[in-house]
Amino acid sequence: MLKWFKKTERTDSNDKAEAKSTPASADKKGSKSQSGRPKKRTESANKPKQAAKKKTDRSNTSSDEAKPWSLDQFQVPEQDDKIRFHDLDLPDCIMRSIAEMGFQYCTPIQAKTLVHTLDGKDLTGKAQTGTGKTAAFLISMITDMVDYPIEGRRSKGRPRALVVAPTRELVMQIAKDAEGLIKYSDVKVLTVVGGMDYEKQRRQLRETVVDLLVATPGRLLDFNRKGDVNLSDVEMLVLDEADRMLSMGFIPDVREIIRNTPHKRDRQTLLFSATFSDDILNLARMWTLDPVMVEIEPERVTAETVKQQVYLVGEEDKFNLLYNVVRQQHLERVMVFANRRDITRRLTERLKRTGIEAEFLSGEVSQQKRVKTLEAFRSGRIKVLVATDVAGRGIHVDGVSHVINYNLPEDAEDYVHRIGRTGRAGAEGVSYSFACETDSFMLPEIEELIGQRLECIHPEDALLQRPA
């Protein structure tokens, strides 16, 4: 039920640089403004919207037709300080998915963004991974496509919604989250990423009517230049982790991608970043129109959801400590971070020799093996995942109870990203850091960044015993 505001036309040099006309083929149910966006819903506009919604609701049992579902089966009590998903007037097919995924109340970023994005407003959000921002923008996008289905035949490879993210792992995670939310709708999701089967992705674009496309910049631009994907029908655009795309040098590619989408007056644009640097704010001004600004401070999220503890230990005792922490605490899903590829490989081999199910991710691991390793970690076949910072930043796996920093990171900001793998979306998590004579000098910088003192203790003798 995306409710759009008709926006005042505004032209400037940036607009012209990013402009492209809106296609006339975007024929949605419901009334539209002159800009091509559906107007904010009024009482008189309820009938066409309800008709579209009923059509979707009747088909929302496609995965289990023998068991029809109603909102009465998903009861969540009201709380003064929280927003329920019930309070957002979402389609029943999305509410059914939300119920199955175990969500009840909006996280802070969801509460602050959905009230605006469901009204069609552009938004610039400051939030790190693990805050629930992915679900926030996906719910808004999918709601629009459910409530305003396109009538008649549609061309292949012309998405209605586009999410651009900097890494393959993040793209795959966003798509996985989207699959959960579209389970009882007719919305189709497709991914386009580098490092995976090129021809297979090309065939999918040529043969599939796609609603939501999630992509990395380079591969998307390649397909766009060759005519395999057409972005002129994009109604909703999300730029996720814009700060990382900036630091990784993707902004020129993103500029070209955006020039191939409709003008910013004729699309809804959401930009998310972990930081609000001057460069990011300038990009936001260029690509969005009168955006709502939302900020979720990472320090507060980290401090409230993750218990952080530092073990002061010699380098030669680190492996024994790692083994005993995993064994004695019966850890079932833990991520271990190391600073170098050779360390991740060596740790994994030693853990396996002690009978602990473990695998590693680093830059030397092929994309096919990365996907298989992540799926094994999610399913519980692997208990310990050892990763470098580059490989680990794009990993989003629910239920990671512990993060262990085998080495303290060389960059304090990487500490925040590491422990963000646990304590996600308000859940509680634990972080252990092993500080020795070669890396303990990083502690003051980390403490300054997160705004709190870390508890430093010496491990008990039982935690330093060699594996039997």
Secondary structure as UniProt FT lines:
FT   HELIX           13..18
FT   TURN            24..25
FT   TURN            34..35
FT   HELIX           43..45
FT   HELIX           46..58
FT   TURN            59..63
FT   TURN            65..66
FT   HELIX           71..73
FT   TURN            80..81
FT   HELIX           85..88
FT   HELIX           92..100
FT   TURN            101..102
FT   HELIX           108..117
FT   TURN            118..120
FT   STRAND          123..126
FT   TURN            129..130
FT   HELIX           133..147
FT   TURN            156..157
FT   STRAND          161..164
FT   HELIX           168..181
FT   TURN            182..184
FT   STRAND          189..192
FT   TURN            194..195
FT   HELIX           198..207
FT   STRAND          212..215
FT   HELIX           217..225
FT   TURN            226..227
FT   TURN            232..233
FT   STRAND          236..239
FT   HELIX           242..247
FT   TURN            248..249
FT   HELIX           251..259
FT   HELIX           264..266
FT   STRAND          268..273
FT   HELIX           278..287
FT   STRAND          292..295
FT   HELIX           298..305
FT   STRAND          306..312
FT   HELIX           315..317
FT   HELIX           318..328
FT   TURN            329..330
FT   STRAND          334..337
FT   HELIX           341..353
FT   TURN            354..355
FT   STRAND          358..361
FT   TURN            363..364
FT   HELIX           367..379
FT   STRAND          384..387
FT   HELIX           389..392
FT   TURN            393..394
FT   TURN            398..399
FT   STRAND          402..405
FT   HELIX           412..419
FT   TURN            420..421
FT   HELIX           424..426
FT   STRAND          429..435
FT   TURN            437..439
FT   HELIX           440..442
FT   HELIX           443..450
FT   STRAND          455..457
FT   HELIX           461..464
//
